[in-house]
């Protein structure tokens, strides 16, 4: 019979079997030992400062062999969780994979739009600055050099 292992995730205690975790030895939980840095000898559990709401899904992966995650949680969060627990993306179930990759596609589109916006904003600002520079020079000439234009001469004559 396999021994129980206690895992504290964000203050919530989870209990499972070592044999369950050892089904996937190349992952973070699959490679745990009581010599691991995250193990508390005093409390006799492993501690991870992660969101416990997501850990149920992670633990179910060890039990069932595939990642099934709710669609209401952002794909970015799942990407971070999979990376932290060292679970390969290939373990995501077929039914959940389209939702997961939609995040990457949306992120790529968002980045493209953001970059295009930044380029156009920079071009607009450059044109605006050069336009303002031209206007500033004309105003300065108008006020400081009375002979620079006909309106400047008229203004000087009316002023005196």
ABEGO torsion letter per residue (X at the ends): XBBBBBBBBGGBBBBBBAAAAAABAABAAAABBAABAABBAAAGBBBBBBBAAAAAAAAAAAAAGBBBBBAABBAAAAAAAAAAAGBBAAABBAAAAAAAAAAAAAAAAAAAAAAAAAAAAAAAAAAAAAAAAAAAAAAAAAAABAAABAAAAAAAAAAX
